[in-house]
Amino acid sequence: MTDQPDGTDRTDQPVNAATADEAVLGELTRLRESIDNIDAAVVHMLAERFKCTQQVGRLKADHHLPPADPGREARQIARLRQLAESAKLDPAFAEKLLNFIIAEVIRHHETIARG
């Protein structure tokens, strides 16, 4: 089963509490609670990350540095791909995620630089 917000499984059929084993439903609930906790932690970590990158953006703007740093971005992507491999996470997914985050950071930095 996947963890769909609407309570459906991979075949898009609603989970039927009457036919599902109570232990399975208990395990599903436990796993979903863990997923919810992880999602909350991810949001808080991203918020903290963006607080730091906002400070970087202000520092760059104050010193007339460019909003983007392609060399650092490339190093971070390579580093994250290695971390993903070690964690048994698809490195391509990790790279896409970091590229999305980097693009948002650069957008913020450009906004700061424009004043």
MDAnalysis code that builds the backbone (N, CA, C; Angstrom):
import MDAnalysis as mda
import numpy as np

u = mda.Universe.empty(345, n_residues=115, atom_resindex=np.repeat(np.arange(115), 3), trajectory=True)
u.add_TopologyAttr("name", ["N", "CA", "C"] * 115)
u.add_TopologyAttr("resid", np.arange(1, 116))
u.add_TopologyAttr("resname", ["MET", "THR", "ASP", "GLN", "PRO", "ASP", "GLY", "THR", "ASP", "ARG", "THR", "ASP", "GLN", "PRO", "VAL", "ASN", "ALA", "ALA", "THR", "ALA", "ASP", "GLU", "ALA", "VAL", "LEU", "GLY", "GLU", "LEU", "THR", "ARG", "LEU", "ARG", "GLU", "SER", "ILE", "ASP", "ASN", "ILE", "ASP", "ALA", "ALA", "VAL", "VAL", "HIS", "MET", "LEU", "ALA", "GLU", "ARG", "PHE", "LYS", "CYS", "THR", "GLN", "GLN", "VAL", "GLY", "ARG", "LEU", "LYS", "ALA", "ASP", "HIS", "HIS", "LEU", "PRO", "PRO", "ALA", "ASP", "PRO", "GLY", "ARG", "GLU", "ALA", "ARG", "GLN", "ILE", "ALA", "ARG", "LEU", "ARG", "GLN", "LEU", "ALA", "GLU", "SER", "ALA", "LYS", "LEU", "ASP", "PRO", "ALA", "PHE", "ALA", "GLU", "LYS", "LEU", "LEU", "ASN", "PHE", "ILE", "ILE", "ALA", "GLU", "VAL", "ILE", "ARG", "HIS", "HIS", "GLU", "THR", "ILE", "ALA", "ARG", "GLY"])
u.atoms.positions = np.array([
    [0.831, -1.195, 0.000],
    [0.000, 0.000, 0.000],
    [0.866, 1.245, 0.000],
    [0.350, 2.273, -0.636],
    [1.028, 3.553, -0.559],
    [0.314, 4.412, 0.466],
    [0.947, 5.484, 0.845],
    [0.355, 6.374, 1.838],
    [-0.326, 7.531, 1.121],
    [-1.482, 7.282, 0.566],
    [-2.229, 8.306, -0.131],
    [-3.047, 9.111, 0.872],
    [-3.117, 10.433, 0.682],
    [-3.864, 11.261, 1.630],
    [-5.344, 10.899, 1.706],
    [-5.879, 10.338, 0.604],
    [-7.304, 10.020, 0.615],
    [-7.591, 8.609, 1.105],
    [-6.566, 7.897, 1.598],
    [-6.787, 6.563, 2.154],
    [-6.920, 5.474, 1.106],
    [-6.430, 5.713, -0.116],
    [-6.496, 4.696, -1.154],
    [-5.203, 3.922, -1.214],
    [-5.289, 2.706, -1.786],
    [-4.083, 1.916, -1.955],
    [-3.598, 2.061, -3.392],
    [-2.644, 1.234, -3.809],
    [-2.035, 1.376, -5.136],
    [-3.033, 1.193, -6.264],
    [-4.088, 0.473, -6.023],
    [-5.088, 0.265, -7.073],
    [-6.176, 1.332, -7.012],
    [-5.959, 2.358, -6.199],
    [-6.897, 3.451, -6.012],
    [-8.227, 2.986, -5.436],
    [-8.208, 1.853, -4.754],
    [-9.399, 1.375, -4.068],
    [-9.328, 1.821, -2.617],
    [-10.441, 2.325, -2.061],
    [-10.411, 2.733, -0.651],
    [-10.064, 1.554, 0.252],
    [-9.317, 1.846, 1.308],
    [-8.998, 0.826, 2.286],
    [-10.299, 0.483, 2.994],
    [-10.671, -0.775, 2.972],
    [-11.928, -1.219, 3.564],
    [-11.658, -1.763, 4.955],
    [-12.052, -1.018, 5.964],
    [-11.802, -1.415, 7.349],
    [-12.506, -2.712, 7.695],
    [-13.619, -2.999, 7.039],
    [-14.363, -4.221, 7.356],
    [-13.629, -5.463, 6.896],
    [-12.841, -5.354, 5.809],
    [-12.157, -6.530, 5.285],
    [-10.681, -6.577, 5.658],
    [-10.112, -5.450, 6.050],
    [-8.691, -5.426, 6.402],
    [-8.506, -5.962, 7.818],
    [-7.448, -6.677, 7.990],
    [-7.104, -7.214, 9.306],
    [-6.823, -6.063, 10.260],
    [-7.324, -6.156, 11.477],
    [-7.140, -5.096, 12.458],
    [-5.668, -4.800, 12.720],
    [-4.839, -5.825, 12.730],
    [-3.403, -5.625, 12.947],
    [-2.785, -4.847, 11.785],
    [-3.256, -5.138, 10.574],
    [-2.748, -4.418, 9.401],
    [-3.142, -2.951, 9.490],
    [-4.372, -2.694, 9.867],
    [-4.819, -1.306, 9.992],
    [-4.055, -0.585, 11.097],
    [-3.750, -1.286, 12.178],
    [-2.957, -0.691, 13.246],
    [-1.559, -0.343, 12.774],
    [-0.957, -1.244, 12.017],
    [0.384, -0.996, 11.474],
    [0.351, 0.165, 10.474],
    [-0.689, 0.202, 9.654],
    [-0.844, 1.288, 8.693],
    [-0.950, 2.631, 9.421],
    [-1.730, 2.663, 10.475],
    [-1.873, 3.889, 11.265],
    [-0.539, 4.288, 11.881],
    [0.178, 3.321, 12.441],
    [1.483, 3.602, 13.061],
    [2.457, 4.176, 12.038],
    [2.508, 3.545, 10.867],
    [3.417, 4.019, 9.821],
    [3.029, 5.414, 9.337],
    [1.741, 5.655, 9.172],
    [1.294, 6.978, 8.722],
    [1.602, 8.049, 9.758],
    [1.507, 7.715, 11.033],
    [1.868, 8.675, 12.079],
    [3.359, 9.005, 12.002],
    [4.178, 7.994, 11.734],
    [5.615, 8.243, 11.564],
    [5.875, 9.131, 10.354],
    [5.176, 8.856, 9.261],
    [5.317, 9.677, 8.054],
    [4.916, 11.118, 8.355],
    [3.822, 11.305, 9.083],
    [3.376, 12.657, 9.438],
    [4.432, 13.371, 10.274],
    [5.049, 12.658, 11.212],
    [6.106, 13.255, 12.039],
    [7.319, 13.634, 11.190],
    [7.681, 12.763, 10.270],
    [8.820, 13.039, 9.385],
    [8.517, 14.245, 8.504],
    [7.300, 14.300, 7.949],
    [6.915, 15.445, 7.118],
    [7.015, 16.749, 7.904],
    [6.557, 16.730, 9.156],
    [6.650, 17.929, 9.994],
    [8.111, 18.317, 10.208],
    [8.964, 17.330, 10.458],
    [10.388, 17.611, 10.657],
    [11.015, 18.182, 9.382],
    [10.638, 17.644, 8.230],
    [11.166, 18.137, 6.955],
    [10.770, 19.598, 6.759],
    [9.519, 19.931, 7.040],
    [9.060, 21.320, 6.884],
    [9.842, 22.243, 7.815],
    [10.023, 21.820, 9.058],
    [10.766, 22.657, 10.005],
    [12.235, 22.794, 9.593],
    [12.829, 21.725, 9.101],
    [14.221, 21.792, 8.646],
    [14.348, 22.715, 7.431],
    [13.393, 22.627, 6.503],
    [13.425, 23.522, 5.346],
    [13.254, 24.976, 5.780],
    [12.372, 25.215, 6.731],
    [12.190, 26.588, 7.225],
    [13.490, 27.112, 7.828],
    [14.168, 26.283, 8.591],
    [15.445, 26.692, 9.198],
    [16.491, 26.935, 8.111],
    [16.510, 26.065, 7.104],
    [17.459, 26.226, 5.999],
    [17.225, 27.561, 5.289],
    [15.947, 27.878, 5.030],
    [15.648, 29.119, 4.327],
    [15.943, 30.344, 5.181],
    [15.850, 30.240, 6.493],
    [16.267, 31.354, 7.350],
    [17.760, 31.634, 7.133],
    [18.540, 30.566, 7.065],
    [19.990, 30.731, 6.838],
    [20.265, 31.288, 5.453],
    [19.582, 30.768, 4.442],
    [19.854, 31.248, 3.088],
    [19.387, 32.683, 2.900],
    [18.381, 33.118, 3.649],
    [17.983, 34.531, 3.590],
    [19.114, 35.404, 4.115],
    [19.777, 34.961, 5.171],
    [20.918, 35.706, 5.714],
    [22.057, 35.749, 4.696],
    [22.280, 34.629, 4.012],
    [23.296, 34.590, 2.957],
    [22.926, 35.589, 1.863],
    [21.655, 35.623, 1.485],
    [21.204, 36.546, 0.443],
    [21.428, 37.998, 0.826],
    [21.150, 38.339, 2.083],
    [21.381, 39.716, 2.537],
    [22.872, 40.045, 2.530],
    [23.695, 39.095, 2.974],
    [25.148, 39.304, 2.989],
    [25.667, 39.505, 1.562],
    [25.199, 38.673, 0.642],
    [25.615, 38.817, -0.759],
    [25.190, 40.175, -1.308],
    [23.945, 40.568, -1.037],
    [23.450, 41.849, -1.553],
    [24.247, 43.012, -0.972],
    [24.540, 42.953, 0.324],
    [25.297, 44.027, 0.982],
    [26.698, 44.177, 0.398],
    [27.254, 43.087, -0.113],
    [28.622, 43.108, -0.629],
    [28.681, 42.959, -2.149],
    [27.526, 43.159, -2.772],
    [27.422, 43.156, -4.237],
    [27.948, 41.858, -4.857],
    [27.629, 40.735, -4.208],
    [27.993, 39.423, -4.742],
    [26.813, 38.876, -5.539],
    [27.075, 38.032, -6.537],
    [25.973, 37.498, -7.354],
    [25.066, 36.571, -6.530],
    [23.773, 36.540, -6.875],
    [22.834, 35.701, -6.140],
    [23.146, 34.207, -6.245],
    [23.681, 33.782, -7.382],
    [23.977, 32.361, -7.597],
    [25.478, 32.107, -7.466],
    [25.810, 30.898, -7.061],
    [27.212, 30.470, -6.965],
    [27.289, 29.075, -7.590],
    [27.429, 29.015, -8.921],
    [27.383, 27.723, -9.616],
    [28.397, 26.699, -9.107],
    [29.578, 27.141, -8.701],
    [30.579, 26.211, -8.176],
    [30.106, 25.544, -6.894],
    [29.592, 26.347, -5.968],
    [29.065, 25.782, -4.714],
    [27.872, 24.873, -5.000],
    [27.007, 25.307, -5.896],
    [25.824, 24.498, -6.211],
    [26.245, 23.124, -6.744],
    [27.235, 23.095, -7.628],
    [27.717, 21.821, -8.178],
    [28.304, 20.941, -7.076],
    [29.068, 21.555, -6.177],
    [29.639, 20.775, -5.056],
    [28.544, 20.233, -4.148],
    [27.532, 21.041, -3.894],
    [26.433, 20.603, -3.032],
    [25.646, 19.469, -3.674],
    [25.432, 19.556, -4.969],
    [24.712, 18.491, -5.672],
    [25.511, 17.194, -5.608],
    [26.798, 17.265, -5.873],
    [27.645, 16.062, -5.799],
    [27.627, 15.487, -4.380],
    [27.733, 16.357, -3.392],
    [27.711, 15.922, -1.990],
    [26.386, 15.256, -1.645],
    [25.287, 15.870, -2.069],
    [23.971, 15.319, -1.765],
    [23.743, 13.989, -2.478],
    [24.240, 13.865, -3.693],
    [24.108, 12.584, -4.409],
    [24.837, 11.474, -3.652],
    [26.021, 11.782, -3.120],
    [26.757, 10.780, -2.336],
    [26.005, 10.430, -1.064],
    [25.468, 11.425, -0.386],
    [24.680, 11.171, 0.819],
    [23.462, 10.304, 0.495],
    [22.812, 10.610, -0.616],
    [21.637, 9.832, -1.023],
    [22.006, 8.375, -1.276],
    [23.112, 8.169, -1.979],
    [23.553, 6.792, -2.231],
    [23.806, 6.061, -0.926],
    [24.471, 6.701, 0.014],
    [24.756, 6.087, 1.308],
    [23.476, 5.763, 2.066],
    [22.460, 6.601, 1.881],
    [21.190, 6.423, 2.585],
    [20.217, 5.528, 1.824],
    [20.659, 4.983, 0.693],
    [19.800, 4.132, -0.152],
    [18.605, 4.904, -0.715],
    [18.851, 6.178, -1.046],
    [17.859, 7.036, -1.678],
    [18.323, 7.285, -3.110],
    [17.405, 7.322, -4.025],
    [17.732, 7.554, -5.429],
    [18.473, 8.891, -5.569],
    [19.748, 8.859, -5.994],
    [20.515, 10.103, -6.131],
    [19.891, 11.084, -7.115],
    [19.238, 10.578, -8.152],
    [18.592, 11.470, -9.118],
    [17.450, 12.232, -8.445],
    [16.700, 11.554, -7.588],
    [15.633, 12.224, -6.840],
    [16.233, 13.287, -5.923],
    [17.293, 12.941, -5.207],
    [17.933, 13.887, -4.294],
    [18.431, 15.108, -5.072],
    [18.984, 14.887, -6.239],
    [19.472, 16.007, -7.058],
    [18.316, 16.892, -7.507],
    [17.216, 16.291, -7.940],
    [16.053, 17.082, -8.346],
    [15.540, 17.925, -7.183],
    [15.487, 17.325, -6.013],
    [15.021, 18.051, -4.836],
    [15.941, 19.227, -4.525],
    [17.247, 18.986, -4.525],
    [18.187, 20.066, -4.226],
    [18.140, 21.147, -5.304],
    [18.006, 20.763, -6.557],
    [17.902, 21.759, -7.630],
    [16.667, 22.641, -7.428],
    [15.572, 22.045, -6.996],
    [14.358, 22.806, -6.724],
    [14.602, 23.803, -5.587],
    [15.241, 23.337, -4.529],
    [15.532, 24.194, -3.381],
    [16.495, 25.311, -3.779],
    [17.541, 24.965, -4.524],
    [18.524, 25.968, -4.970],
    [17.846, 27.040, -5.819],
    [16.965, 26.626, -6.721],
    [16.268, 27.604, -7.567],
    [15.448, 28.573, -6.721],
    [14.812, 28.059, -5.673],
    [14.029, 28.928, -4.784],
    [14.944, 29.871, -4.004],
    [16.074, 29.374, -3.550],
    [17.038, 30.211, -2.827],
    [17.544, 31.335, -3.730],
    [17.901, 31.002, -4.959],
    [18.393, 32.015, -5.894],
    [17.310, 33.059, -6.158],
    [16.073, 32.599, -6.300],
    [14.963, 33.540, -6.498],
    [14.875, 34.502, -5.313],
    [14.996, 33.978, -4.100],
    [14.989, 34.838, -2.905],
    [16.157, 35.819, -2.931],
    [17.343, 35.314, -3.295],
    [18.535, 36.173, -3.323],
    [18.381, 37.282, -4.347],
    [17.791, 36.970, -5.493],
    [17.569, 37.993, -6.518],
    [16.593, 39.059, -6.026],
    [15.579, 38.617, -5.300],
    [14.607, 39.558, -4.724],
    [15.283, 40.483, -3.713],
    [16.121, 39.909, -2.877],
    [16.865, 40.698, -1.868],
    [17.783, 41.693, -2.579],
    [18.479, 41.233, -3.613],
    [19.440, 42.086, -4.325],
    [18.742, 43.277, -4.986],
    [17.505, 43.069, -5.423],
    [16.752, 44.174, -6.059],
    [16.278, 45.197, -5.027],
    [16.313, 44.770, -3.773],
    [15.955, 45.693, -2.686],
    [14.514, 45.780, -2.475],
])
